[in-house]
Amino acid sequence: MERLDPRTTHGTPDPLTQGGQGAFAGGAPAGRFDPWSYRHESGVTDTDLVGYKVEATDGGIGKVDRASHEVNSSYLVVDTGPWIFGKKVMLPAGTVNHVDHDERKVYVDRDKDQIKAAPEYDETSTDPAYREKLGGYYDDTYASIPPGTAR
């Protein structure tokens, strides 16, 4: 499987192809971004990712504190350390571009500013509205990335 170098920009298809249904590799049916499922090509494969470093498109953001592999409900909780004042963030599984198990790194297709601006992580919240808000935020950031740039 070919891996993308997260430090470079890679062209991808226009999301409004194939009859307006989208065509993102590894996305949900009809190419729609699915925030709560790992992409098939990401290389996650039910591996315990706790302790892996997390790399945004523009550099490291922290380490995986907790990982979920639940069907249609997968996510990573990342301890950002001093990067954003020791806060934890939840990254839906769909943001994972690929995993390098040899280096113990998870590469996500968002930059630091997008992650920093995400709805604040609430460890105590099991509210479906929170998941919907977070999933919607990342869905919107995915749609706002111009065609031909890193995804």
C-alpha positions as CSV (number, residue, x, y, z in Angstrom):
1,M,0.0,0.0,0.0
2,E,1.4,3.4,-1.0
3,R,1.6,5.9,1.9
4,L,1.4,9.6,1.4
5,D,4.2,11.7,2.8
6,P,2.4,14.1,5.3
7,R,5.0,16.8,4.7
8,T,4.0,17.2,1.0
9,T,0.9,18.3,-0.8
10,H,-0.9,15.7,-2.8
11,G,-3.6,16.2,-5.4
12,T,-6.9,14.5,-4.9
13,P,-10.1,14.3,-6.9
14,D,-12.6,17.1,-6.8
15,P,-15.2,16.1,-4.1
16,L,-18.1,17.0,-6.5
17,T,-17.4,14.3,-9.1
18,Q,-19.4,11.3,-10.0
19,G,-22.8,12.9,-10.2
20,G,-22.2,15.2,-7.2
21,Q,-21.7,12.2,-4.8
22,G,-18.0,12.8,-4.2
23,A,-15.1,10.4,-4.7
24,F,-12.8,10.4,-1.7
25,A,-10.7,7.2,-1.4
26,G,-11.6,5.3,1.8
27,G,-14.6,7.5,2.5
28,A,-18.1,6.3,3.3
29,P,-20.4,5.0,0.6
30,A,-20.7,7.4,-2.3
31,G,-17.4,9.0,-1.1
32,R,-19.0,11.0,1.7
33,F,-16.6,11.8,4.6
34,D,-17.4,9.5,7.6
35,P,-15.9,11.0,10.7
36,W,-16.5,7.9,12.9
37,S,-14.9,5.2,10.8
38,Y,-11.2,4.6,10.0
39,R,-10.4,4.6,6.3
40,H,-9.7,1.2,4.9
41,E,-6.2,2.3,3.7
42,S,-5.2,3.9,7.0
43,G,-3.6,0.8,8.4
44,V,-5.3,0.9,11.8
45,T,-6.4,-2.8,11.9
46,D,-7.6,-3.0,15.5
47,T,-4.1,-2.1,16.8
48,D,-3.8,-0.5,20.2
49,L,-2.7,3.0,19.3
50,V,-2.3,4.3,22.8
51,G,1.1,5.9,23.2
52,Y,1.5,6.5,19.4
53,K,2.6,10.0,18.5
54,V,0.1,12.1,16.4
55,E,1.3,14.1,13.5
56,A,-0.9,16.8,11.9
57,T,-0.2,18.0,8.4
58,D,2.1,20.7,9.9
59,G,3.8,18.9,12.7
60,G,3.4,16.9,15.9
61,I,0.4,17.5,18.2
62,G,0.8,15.0,21.0
63,K,0.2,11.3,21.8
64,V,-2.8,9.0,21.7
65,D,-4.2,8.8,25.2
66,R,-7.2,6.6,24.3
67,A,-8.4,4.9,21.1
68,S,-11.7,3.4,20.1
69,H,-12.3,0.8,17.5
70,E,-16.1,0.6,17.8
71,V,-18.0,0.2,14.6
72,N,-19.2,3.6,13.3
73,S,-18.1,5.2,16.6
74,S,-14.2,5.2,16.4
75,Y,-12.0,8.0,17.6
76,L,-8.7,9.0,19.2
77,V,-8.3,11.1,22.3
78,V,-5.0,13.0,22.0
79,D,-3.1,14.5,24.9
80,T,-1.6,17.6,23.3
81,G,0.8,18.3,26.2
82,P,2.1,21.9,26.2
83,W,1.1,22.5,22.6
84,I,-2.3,23.8,23.5
85,F,-1.9,24.1,27.2
86,G,-2.2,20.5,28.1
87,K,-5.6,20.0,26.8
88,K,-7.0,16.8,25.3
89,V,-8.7,16.7,21.9
90,M,-10.9,14.1,20.4
91,L,-10.2,13.3,16.7
92,P,-12.8,11.2,14.9
93,A,-11.3,8.2,13.2
94,G,-12.0,9.6,9.7
95,T,-9.3,12.2,10.2
96,V,-6.6,9.4,10.3
97,N,-4.7,9.4,7.0
98,H,-2.4,6.5,7.9
99,V,-0.5,4.8,10.7
100,D,3.2,4.0,10.7
101,H,3.5,1.1,13.1
102,D,7.3,1.0,12.9
103,E,7.6,4.6,13.9
104,R,4.5,4.4,16.2
105,K,2.9,7.5,14.6
106,V,-0.6,8.3,13.5
107,Y,-0.9,10.8,10.7
108,V,-4.1,12.9,10.5
109,D,-5.2,15.0,7.6
110,R,-5.8,18.2,9.5
111,D,-3.5,21.0,10.5
112,K,-2.8,22.2,14.0
113,D,-5.1,25.2,13.7
114,Q,-8.0,23.1,12.6
115,I,-7.5,20.8,15.6
116,K,-7.0,23.6,18.0
117,A,-10.3,25.3,16.8
118,A,-12.3,22.1,17.2
119,P,-15.1,21.9,19.8
120,E,-13.5,21.4,23.3
121,Y,-13.2,17.8,24.4
122,D,-15.4,16.8,27.3
123,E,-14.4,13.6,28.9
124,T,-17.6,13.3,30.8
125,S,-19.9,13.9,27.8
126,T,-21.6,10.9,26.2
127,D,-24.2,13.1,24.7
128,P,-24.9,12.3,21.0
129,A,-25.2,16.1,20.4
130,Y,-21.5,16.4,21.3
131,R,-20.5,13.7,18.8
132,E,-22.7,15.3,16.1
133,K,-21.2,18.7,16.8
134,L,-17.6,17.3,16.6
135,G,-18.3,15.2,13.6
136,G,-20.0,18.1,11.9
137,Y,-17.0,20.3,12.6
138,Y,-14.5,17.9,11.0
139,D,-16.9,17.2,8.1
140,D,-17.0,20.9,7.4
141,T,-13.2,21.3,7.6
142,Y,-12.9,18.3,5.2
143,A,-15.3,20.0,2.7
144,S,-13.5,23.3,3.0
145,I,-10.1,22.0,2.0
146,P,-9.7,23.1,-1.7
147,P,-9.3,20.4,-4.3
148,G,-5.7,19.6,-5.2
149,T,-4.4,20.1,-1.6
150,A,-3.5,17.6,1.1
151,R,-6.4,15.6,2.5
